Amino acid sequence: MSLAQDLLLLQGHIKRDAAGYQDEFELQWRHYNACLELLRLSPDQPSAELGELVSFVAHVAGCYPQQTASFAPELTAVLEEHHAAMDPTLRLTLVKALILLRNKNGLAAAELVPALFRMFRLRDKALRQLVFRHVTSDIRAANKAGRDEKLNRAMQRFMYGAVADAHEGTAKSALAVLTEMWRRRVWRDARTVNVIATAVQHRSPRILLAALKFFAGQDAASGDGDDSDDDDAGGDDNNTGASRVAPPTREDIYSAFHKGTLATKKKKQKKLARVKAAVQRAERRREGAHTESFAALQLLHDPQSFAEALLARLRAGPGRWEMRLLMMNVLSRVIGVHKLVVLNFYPLVQKYIRPKTEQVTVVLSAFVQACHDEVPPDALAPTLRTLVDQFVNDGVRHEVMAVGLKTVRELCMRTPLVMTPELLQDLVAYKKTRNKVVSSAARALVSLFRELAPGLLEKKDRGRGADLAAAPRQYGASTVAAGVEGMDLLLQAEREGKFDSDGDLIDTDDEEEGNEESGDEDVIEGSGDEDEGAVSGDDSEAIEGSGDEDESAAASGDDSEALEGSGDEDEGAAASGDDSEADSDDEEGDLEDELEEGSSDELEGSLDGDDEDASEGDSDSDASGSEEDELGVDREVDIRVLAPKKPQPAPQAGSLTQMRKQLSEARAAQEEAEEDDAFVDRILGPEDFERIRQLQRKRLIQTAMEKHGMKSASKRAKALAAAEEEADEQLALRERLGQTHEGRLAPDQLLSRHKYRADKEERMAAVMEGREGREFGAKSALKNKKTGGLSNREKNKKKALPLAARSGQVRKRMHSKRLRSAKNFRGHVRT
């Protein structure tokens, strides 16, 4: 019997009765010490006997802890001293023995890992793979029940020095361990990210490439919301969605525990466990259960130093183009996420902005990602000019022009101050291009500036109801939020009871009333009592008069001018003009100027009235209903419009007008104080923010509907659908503008989505693909091969019909034949 068999047999006896076989173990222990001394004298000599003794002692060391207390330190010292000259087989055996001791808690990880990391310097692939698997699995096992902060800190301190090691193999392995721990969600903290960040300063390009791939890959994974969280049972199926993973059925579970032999049951149960784990991972990804799905770049302690170090490597000298593109991408993401000011980056990117540059969309996306509102517009202007000159001109292809226009739009979303009115007009002119891709990109640019800065556009491009006062913040300006945006809408809606018991917004008739009102009319309020008449029309102007307590009815006319008068409590006044009034624009403008020059007392005469309103009302508003019937509303309005306005004196201190103004200011201050108190005393939840979003959307819809004026029912429904779509787009754009600098711009988003006509080969491939699975041939050949029943015509010939029916059929056939022969037609023919 060989020594290995004897040791294996003795190992089994010792595990069953350690005290009874202690003498045999001490004999083998002395033998092991003698072989170890021989190894120290000649480390390059192979020794199979020592390997068998080391494996034997490692398995039974737990039975004799006092005798084997020096076993692990001796093996560690021998490996550290002679690992380079040792026989590969013996070295692998010693490493396996140390790993076995570590798995049995006979050795601390802080003592073993430094010795194992020396193995990464060797050209032994099997040994390196074994060490890497053990280190990663050991750290995961230590943190499985709970986070072992003591071990984690010790290991991360060691990894920090290992990443900075001059030896490429050691540094790359340490970096691989760190990235694997991040991917396995064991070390998801800032310490890990900052240790990996130090790798960009390593002199080896391979280490730099590994660090860049980590930051770029984790950034893309956080943007997609799909962090890798698979374990050993899952394999590489981390990209499998929830829809592709079929959960186990009841039959599978029953067969795994009640059918087959013991061996087949174990195999089925293991397969069932793998399927359950895959389903759970897919469910977590589908529900977005990852609370840490943000980019690793956001955890950098000193992003400015990281960006400057990466920029220095980028400017250092020539290298592979793929490496330079990756450095540009990571550097631009760091600048954008942390809003850094690295002005030397933009001239560096500027020289690569050419249509013929390889993977130019990656360069353009890196340039856009590095832009934010804290970068001076003057620093971006030269690069923008180069972009426009190279990509947006009549000498390039339409696809290149589309890429240029889309890049300009993405750039203006982040830094709108870089755009000038002259340049914007030149770019907007491409919306009339016959190519659909270019015109769509130009229209998208117009839509963006309608929201950001309508004043930069020409009047014809602004659209209806453009807010000319809207403009981006000046460079260096900041807005401090004094409260939650839309809180006033929420409080007002709650006071008015616009939410049901479920918290949903109740549909009211406000939208219908907003549709009936004209969106393009210029409302000029007159003075009088509390009654307000409404006369609206498409593209009309309304001059509001005064009346009593009830609102008057409205009458509309196309291209007309509606003038409201006054009336009693139950009667309304309406007037509609014809198209002839459209020729008096100059006179109307003069009248409007005169009306605007009136005193504030006259314009505020329609406030809520009481006895004081009656005492200070105009004499015109006291006319009786009979006089209105006799003179007509048009006569009264003409008199009031054409009458010259007398200048009113300034309001005196203590007058009724001054008291009304003070009262309105006090009410506004009281409402604002109530809103502030409600905001301080109340904690908003997700449902409250959802209600605010609904109210903001409703306001945007009403604003959009007011632009269209009064329409028919069908047109109003279409306008409402368009207004809802426009409101959703505006809300999405506003939310995106607040976090644009943090977003990742994929290079494919800059490409055009134009489907070109397929050539002959592609068409034939599509034809052949459609023929798969069916017999192909001429229709006549298929018809001749038909077997079975008769055709309908043959069946009709064999039907036993009455004589009258057959004569009717013949008559119809003859009639149709005469109709087909026009040359024989001689007028009416009796049949």
MOSUL-V158859 format. One record per pair of residues at least 12 apart in sequence whose ideal C-beta (glycine too) atoms are under 6 Angstrom apart, sorted by the first residue. I is the first residue (numbers start at 0). GAP is how many residues later the second one is. D is the distance in Angstrom with one decimal. If there is no record, write none. Layout:
# MOSUL-V158859
i = (I/I)
gap = (GAP/GAP)
d = (D/D)
This chain:
# MOSUL-V158859
i = (2/3/6/6/9/10/10/10/13/13/17/31/31/34/34/42/42/42/43/45/46/50/50/53/53/56/57/57/57/60/61/71/71/74/74/75/78/78/79/82/87/91/97/98/108/109/115/116/118/119/119/119/120/120/134/135/139/142/155/158/158/158/159/161/162/162/162/167/170/170/171/174/174/177/177/178/182/184/187/189/192/192/193/195/195/196/196/198/199/199/200/211/211/214/214/215/215/217/218/218/221/221/221/222/224/225/226/226/232/232/233/233/241/241/241/244/244/244/246/247/247/255/255/255/296/296/296/297/302/302/303/306/306/306/306/309/313/324/327/328/331/331/331/332/334/335/335/335/335/336/338/338/342/344/345/345/348/349/349/352/352/352/353/354/360/360/361/363/363/364/364/367/367/367/368/370/370/370/371/371/376/376/379/383/390/391/397/397/397/398/400/401/401/401/401/402/404/404/405/405/406/408/408/408/412/413/413/415/415/416/416/420/423/426/427/429/430/436/436/445/449/450/451/452/452/453/453/454/463/464/482/485/485/486/487/488/489/489/490/490/492/502/504/513/513/513/514/514/515/516/517/517/517/517/518/518/518/518/519/519/520/520/520/521/522/522/523/523/524/524/525/525/525/526/526/526/527/527/527/527/527/528/528/528/528/528/528/529/529/530/530/531/532/532/532/532/533/534/534/534/534/534/534/535/535/535/535/536/536/536/536/537/537/539/539/539/540/541/542/543/544/544/544/545/545/545/546/546/547/547/548/549/551/551/551/552/552/554/554/555/556/558/558/559/559/560/560/562/562/564/564/564/565/567/572/574/574/593/597/598/600/600/611/696/699/699/700/700/700/703/703/704/814)
gap = (49/48/45/49/14/45/48/49/46/49/45/21/25/14/15/39/42/43/41/41/43/39/42/39/43/14/39/42/43/45/42/29/35/19/23/39/15/36/35/35/36/35/14/35/29/44/15/45/12/49/50/53/46/48/42/44/46/43/35/15/19/36/35/12/12/35/36/36/31/36/35/24/35/14/18/35/45/44/104/109/103/106/107/15/18/103/109/12/109/110/108/114/118/82/115/113/114/78/76/114/71/72/73/521/68/59/63/66/41/44/43/44/40/41/44/33/34/37/32/24/27/12/13/16/36/37/40/39/31/35/36/24/27/33/35/21/13/37/38/37/34/37/38/36/35/33/34/36/405/405/33/35/36/25/33/37/18/33/36/33/34/37/36/45/386/389/385/43/386/380/382/42/43/377/376/40/43/44/42/369/40/41/38/34/13/12/37/39/40/353/37/35/36/39/350/347/36/37/35/344/343/35/36/39/327/326/327/36/56/55/58/35/32/18/18/12/12/315/317/15/13/282/20/18/19/12/14/13/243/242/196/206/210/192/187/206/201/202/184/187/202/184/189/188/191/192/190/201/194/19/18/22/191/192/187/188/189/190/19/189/19/20/21/19/19/21/19/71/19/78/18/19/20/75/78/91/18/38/77/90/93/17/18/19/80/88/92/19/79/16/17/19/19/31/39/40/20/19/20/27/29/39/40/18/20/26/174/19/20/23/25/20/171/20/21/22/20/20/20/20/19/20/21/20/60/75/19/20/20/21/20/19/15/20/21/19/21/19/21/154/19/20/23/16/17/16/20/12/74/68/71/72/55/57/60/58/59/51/47/49/47/56/44/30/27/30/22/23/26/19/22/18/16)
d = (6.0/5.2/5.9/4.4/5.8/5.9/5.4/5.8/4.9/5.6/3.9/4.3/5.8/6.0/4.1/3.7/4.8/5.4/4.8/4.1/5.9/5.3/4.0/6.0/4.9/5.9/3.9/4.8/5.9/6.0/5.8/5.3/4.7/5.5/5.7/4.9/5.8/5.5/5.4/5.8/5.8/5.7/6.0/5.1/6.0/4.9/4.7/5.9/5.1/4.7/4.9/4.2/5.6/5.5/5.6/5.2/5.5/5.2/5.3/5.0/5.8/5.7/5.0/3.5/5.7/5.8/5.4/4.7/6.0/5.2/5.9/5.5/5.3/5.8/5.4/5.0/5.1/5.6/5.4/4.2/4.8/4.3/5.3/5.8/5.8/5.9/5.5/3.7/5.8/5.5/5.6/4.7/5.2/5.9/5.0/5.8/5.6/4.4/4.5/5.7/5.3/5.3/4.5/4.5/5.6/5.7/5.3/5.3/4.9/5.0/5.8/5.9/3.9/5.9/4.0/5.0/5.2/4.5/5.0/5.7/5.1/3.9/4.9/4.8/5.7/5.6/5.3/5.8/5.4/4.2/5.7/5.9/4.9/5.4/5.4/4.9/4.8/5.0/4.1/5.2/4.1/4.0/3.9/5.7/4.3/4.7/5.8/5.8/4.7/5.6/5.0/5.0/5.1/5.9/5.9/5.1/4.8/4.5/5.3/5.4/5.5/6.0/5.8/5.0/3.8/4.9/4.8/4.8/5.8/4.5/4.7/4.7/5.4/5.3/5.4/5.8/4.5/4.9/5.7/4.0/4.5/4.5/4.8/5.7/2.7/4.2/4.3/5.7/5.2/5.2/4.9/4.4/5.5/4.8/4.1/5.2/3.7/5.8/5.4/5.0/5.7/5.7/4.9/5.7/5.3/5.0/5.9/4.9/4.2/5.9/5.8/5.0/5.2/6.0/5.6/4.2/5.1/4.3/4.6/5.5/5.6/5.9/5.8/5.1/6.0/4.0/5.9/5.1/3.8/4.3/5.4/3.9/5.4/5.7/5.9/4.1/5.8/5.2/5.6/5.9/5.8/5.4/4.7/4.8/4.9/5.9/5.5/4.7/5.7/5.7/4.1/5.9/4.3/5.5/3.9/4.7/5.7/4.5/5.3/5.5/5.3/5.4/4.6/4.8/5.3/6.0/4.7/5.3/4.9/5.6/5.9/4.9/5.8/4.3/3.0/5.7/1.7/5.6/5.8/6.0/4.0/5.2/6.0/5.5/6.0/5.8/5.1/5.2/4.9/2.4/4.1/5.7/3.7/3.5/5.9/5.1/4.2/5.8/5.8/2.8/5.4/5.3/5.9/5.7/5.2/5.9/5.8/4.4/4.9/4.7/5.8/5.5/5.1/5.4/5.6/5.5/5.5/4.8/5.1/5.0/4.3/4.7/5.4/5.1/5.9/5.2/4.2/4.9/5.7/4.6/5.5/5.2/5.8/2.6/5.3/4.0/5.7/3.6/5.0/5.8/3.8/5.4/5.4/5.4/4.0/5.0/4.8/5.4/4.3/4.4/5.2/5.3/5.2/4.9/4.5/5.1/5.5/5.7/5.0/3.2/5.4/5.3/5.9/5.0/3.7/5.6/4.7/5.7/4.8/3.7/5.1/5.0/5.8)
